[in-house]
Every structure is written in C-alpha cells, then in structure tokens.
Amino acid sequence: MDHLAELWDRLRPLDPVPSIKMKFALLVAVNLVLTAGVTWYAVVELHWRTRYGMIVASLIVLAVSQVVGHGMTLPLRQMTAAVRELAAGRPAPPLQTNSRDEVGELARAFTVMAAQLAAVDQQRRQLLADVGHELRTPVAALRAQVENLVDGVRAPDEPALGQVLAQVERLGDLLTQFLHLAGTDGGAQTLQRRPVGLKELIAPVVTEIRTARPGPSITVDVSPGLVADVDPARMSQVLTNLLDNAARHAGDGGKVTVSARALTSSTISGLALEVTDDGPGIPREDWQSVFERFGSGSPAAQGTSRLDGGTGLGLAIARWAVVLHGGRIAVVPADGDGCRIRVEIPARPGPKEF
C-alpha cells in the first residue's frame, strides 16, 4: 500500500515546467484536446451518440486532471503537514519535490526555514543546558563555603571570605556576559564610532587585566599616534575578553602581547590588532569553534577547563562586537607555541581615514 502511494506521489509529469501559470495553461490545453479528440473518435469512428462521447471524454479529462493536479499540489499538501508538525512542537519532515515552478521554490524555501528553526531550537536547548552547567558550579561552591562558615567548620577569616567573594564575582561576571549575549541576540546594540587613540584605549584594559590576573606579564606594542575609528565601549569589550583569555591561559610567568597597526591594502583600510600569549595554544581543528558560545576549544589543549573561570562566552562576545564593526576575528598561526588572535576592523566608508 505504501509502495502504491509512493508511486502515486511520483506521478508529476509537469515538474520540468518552470511556471505555475504555464502548467495551468498546458492543463487547459490538454483537456480541450482530449475532450475534442475523444468526442470526435466516439462519434465518427465508433458511431456513438454525441452525449455518450462527451461523457466518456469528461471522465478521461477528470482522470488526467486528477493525475496532473495531484503532482502540482503535492508540495502544498506536504507543507501543510509540515506546518502541523511544527505547530505540535515536532521537527518538520523534509519536503521532496523536483518542481521548478513557484510552488517548488516555496517548498525548497520552506525546507530551509524548517531546518533553520530546528537548528535554532537545538541551540536554544543547548544554551539552556550550558547556562545551567555554568551557573551550577559556582553556586555549589559558594553554598559549600557558606555552609562551612555557618556551621563553624571554617573560621570566617580573610582567606575564607576571599574565596566566597571570588565565587560571587564569578557569578557576577557570568550574569554580565549573559546580558551582553542577550543584547547581541536582540540586535538592539548600535555603534557609536569615533576616532580613538589606540594606546589610550588599551591602557586601562591592560591595567584592569594586570590587577585581576597578576601572574603573566602584558606587553603593549602600539604606536602612540595610532588612531582608530571605532566604538570605544565595544572595542574595550573585545580587548578585555581577548586579554583576559590570553592572561588566563598564559598563567603565572607567562607572556601576553597586544599589538596594533594601521591596516591598508587594496581591499581593506582600518585597524589590525593582535593578542598573543605563550600558553598551550589552540589546536587547529578548534580555531573556529572557540568563537562559538561556550566553545572553549579542547580543555586539554588549553591547559584549563571552563570551571577555572573561563565561561566560553568571552570570545563569542568579542566576535559579535568585531562583526558589528564590519570586521573579522580569527585565530592565526603564532610564532612558536601559544595562541595568536587577530582582529581586523575596516574603516567606515567615506573621506575619513587613519
């Protein structure tokens, strides 16, 4: 039975026709020819009465119209069934059509849309799971430490309170990054670009990172006169996330370098900024995934896991801010061990250059 239904669905003689209007015109023309031909044959050759010939012709025309019309409307029926599946919260089945007309184009566009909706739903589920995972660890650690203080297992001395404060700060950082991420999804963020001295923009970020992570040394290699046409707040986000990521992976005694120069070529004119560390580096196969949400690359290769403070959101937020400027960000080969991340920000179209 299913085999017969499959064969019936394959009867689409007009699929190669590129226009729905042409299909209707061909169907009308075929029906007229069939009606006239069958009636003439029944009356002239078989000597039937005219009314009998017209009845037989009408039945044949109805059968042909049913076969042709079934193939023409099959994508619409498939889309209706798929919409019902989507409305019920189930994934929509792919639509099978070879039609080249407008209905076929609609079916293919619907298939792409259904696939994108399924991907977005999967990303939403994964995001919720990852958010729960990221929040559970500091909350559990904070609860255990507070319980120890309340039960008298540990004295409320400076080291104990410092650990509690560190967990609270980590929770605050997580919530801040989630809010930034929500802003990127909502598309509500805009740029306030203006000429900014790069050295003056980088200096306070470096001071902040040195205070938070005093282990590695941070070197700034930027010309004092270099000016970039950027949004200072967004570029500070980029620098903070890149430098914090580099300092965390470089560790105590490591080296982090931030450099910037004017970028001018035949295709782009703007800013080239690089942040380099001498940590364990990132495997080449993870160069793209590190910019995905919660994608911290291989923990073994990074020499750390997300549980030590890396949320997996910093590089995703950095990429969003760079793309908002019309630029690009990527991991590039480093000189020796370590990781080098390169940011390119093009200048705005217009007479303003730097």
N, C-alpha and C positions, 0 to 999 in steps of 0.2 A: 504494500500500500504506500509506504514511504517512497519506494522506488518510482511508482507511478506519479506521485505528487512531485518528485524531483524532476522527472521527465516533463511533466506538465509545466513546471516553472521555467524549464529551459526553452520552451517554445516562444521565442522572441524574434520573429522574422524581421522586425523593423528596427532592431537595435543599432544597425550601422547608420541609420538616417540621422543626421546631425541636428534636426529641428523638430520640435513637437508639432508646430504648425504644418510642416511638410508631412509628418506622419498622418495627421488628420486628413490632409488633402489626398494622400495616397489611399487611405482607407475609404474615403468617399468615392474616389475614382474606381477603386477595385469593386466596391459594392454596386456602383452603377453598371460597370461592365458585366459583372456576374448576373445582375438582375436581367439586363437586356439579353445576354447570351443564353442563359438558361431558359428564359421565356421563349426566345426565338426557337431554340432547339426543341423544346417541348411542343410548341405549336406546329412548326414547319416539318420537323423530322419525325416526331412521334405522333403527330396529329392529335395532341391533347387539346382540350378546351383551354382557352386563354386563362381563365381563372385558376385552373389547376397548375398550369405552368407558372403563374405568378406566385402561387402558394409555395411550390417547391423552390422557386428562386428565392423567396423570402426566407425560407428555412435555411438554405445554403448560406445566404448573406448573414443571417444571425449567427450561424456557426463560425463563419470566418471572422466576423466582428468580435465574437467571444474569444477566439484564439488570439487575435491581434491585440484586442483591448486588454486581455489578461497580461500579456507581456509589457504593454505600455504602462499599466497602473501597478504592476508588481512592486517597483521601488517605493511607491507611495504607501502601499499596504505594509511593506517591511518597515518603513519609517514610523508608521502609526504603532506597530507592535513594539518597536524600539523605544518610542516615547513612553508607552505604557510601562515598559521595564524600568526606564529611568525614573518615572514618577513613583514607582514602587520601591525605589532605592536599590535596584539591582543593575548590574552592568548591562549596557545595550549590546546585543549581538551585532557583529559586522554585517553590513549590507552588501549583498552580492549583486552587482549589476554591471553590464557591459554597455549600457545605453550611452549614446553620445549626445543626447539632446539635453534640454534644460532640466528634465526630471533626473537624468543620470548625474548631471553636475550637482544638483541639490543632494542626491543620495550620497555622493562622494564627500561633499562638504559636511553632511550630517555625520558620516562615519568619522571624519577627522575631529569634529566637535565632540562626539561621544568619547573618542579616545582621549582627548584633552581633558574632558570632565573627569574621566576615570583616573587620569594621572594626577589631577588636582586633588581629587578625593583621597587618593593614596598618599599624596604629600601631606594633606591635612592630618590624616590619621598618624602618619609618621612623625609629624611635627608635635602633635599632642603627646605621643609616646615619648619623644625625646625631651620635651619640656618637663614632663613628669619625672623622667630619669634625672635630668639635670638638677631639678629642684629637690628631689628626694634625698640626694646625698648630703648637701649642706644642711638641710633641715634635720636629718637624722643625726648628723654630727653635732649640730647645735643643741638638739634635745638631750643627747647623751651628756654633753658637757654641763648643761644647765642642771640636769638631774643630779650629776655628781656634786655640783656646788650646793644644791638644795639639801641633799641627803648628808652632806658633810663628808663625803668620800674624799673630796679635794677642797683645800682651803681657797677662798676667793682672793688669791694673791695676784700679782701683776701678770705672770705668765698665763694663768688660767683665764683671767679676764681678757688678755690679749688674744687668746685662741677664740674665745667667744666673739670678740669684736671682728676677728678675721672672717669668721663664718657669716656674721651679719653683713659685713662689707661685700662678701662674695654674693650673698643673696641680693643685695642692692645692685651690684654690677649685672647680675643675671636679669633682674627686672628691668633695668635701664636698657639693656640690649634687646630684650623682648619688645619694649616700647619702640625702640628705633626700628626694629624689624617690622612691627605693625605699621609704622609710618611708611616704610618702603612698600609694603603691600597695598596700602591705601592710596599711594600715589599723591599724597597731599603735600609732600615736600617740594619746595621750589628752591632755585638757586638765587643767591644774591652775589653775583660775581663782581669783583672789583680788583684793581691792581694791588697786589700784596707783596711785600718783601719776604722772600722765602726764608731767609735766615731768621727774621723776626717772627715768622710763623712757626718755625721748627723749634726755636729755643725754649719756649715754655713747655712744649710737649716733651722735649728731652728732659727738662728739669723734673717734670711730673713722673716720667718713667724711671729716672735715676732714683727718685725718692721711693717709689713703690718697689723697685727691683734693683737694689744697690749692688748686686753681685757682679754683673757684667759691666764692662766699660763701653761707653757710647761715644763714637766719634762723628762729628758733623763736618762734611766736606761740601760746603755750599759757598758760592761766591757772594760777598756782601752786597753786591749791586744787582743780584738776580731778582727780578720782579715777575710774578705770575698773575694772570687774570683768572682768579678762582674765587669760589665761595670760601671765606676763611673758616667758617664753622664746619663745613663739610670736609675740607681738607685737613682740619685738625682731627676730625674723626678718623680719616684714612691714616694719618700719621700715628695717632695714638694706638690704633689697632695693629698696625704693622710693627711699630717699635715694641709694643707690649708682647706681641707674638715672638718677635726676634729675641728680646731680652729673656723671655721665659725659656726658650729653647737653647739659648747660648749658655745659660746657667752661670754659676759663680766662676769668676776668672775668664769668662768668655768675652768675645769682642763683637760689637754691633756697630755698623757704619751706615749712616744715612747720607746720601749724596744727591745732588740735583744739578741740572744744567738746562740751558735753553735748547729746545729741540727744533731744528729747522731742516727740512728736506723738501723734496719735490711733492710730497703727499701730505705732510703734516707740519705744523708750526705751533710750538707750545712749550710744554714742560715735560722733562723726563726726570723721574725721581726713582731712586733705588734704595732699598733697605736690605742690608746683607748681614748675616750672622755666621759664626763659625761652629754652630751646633751640629747635630747629627744629620741635618738635611732632610729633604723630602724625596722619596722615590719618584722616578719619572712617571710611573703609572698613576701617581696621586696628584700630579701637578694641576689637573683640572678640578678634581673632587675637593681639594682643600678650600675652594671658594664656594662650595655648596654649604647650605645650612647644616650645622653640626658635623661637617666633614672636616675633621682634623687630620686627615691622612692616616697613615699607618702608625699606631701608637708605638710600636717597636722601633720604627724608623725615626719617629720624633723624639724618642727617649723620654716620653712622658705620656700620660693619658689625660683625658679631659678632666679627670677627677682632681687634678692638681691645680685647677683654676682655669684651664682653657675651656671655653664654652662651645667652641665650634661655630660661634656666630660672628666673631670679630672680622674674619676675612670676608664673610658674606656681606656684612655691612660695608666694609671697605670697597668691595666690588660695586655695590649699589651706588655709593657716592661717586666713584670714578665714572661709572656708566652714565650717571646723571650729568656729569660734565661733558659727556660725549667721548670719553677716553676709554682706555683699556688697561687691565691689570693682569699680570701673568707671572708665574714662576719661570725664571730663566736660568741657564747654566751659571754656576758660580765658579770662581777661581779656586779650585781645591774643594775641600769639604765645606759643608754648610749650606745655607739657603740664601738665594737672592730673589727678591720680588721687585719687579719693575712696573712702574706706573707711568703712563703717557697721557697727558691732558692736552688736547688741542686748543689752540687759541680760538676765541669766538670769531665768526666771520665778520669782516669789517676792517676799517683802517687801523684799528688798534693792534699793535704788535709789541713784542718784547723779546 
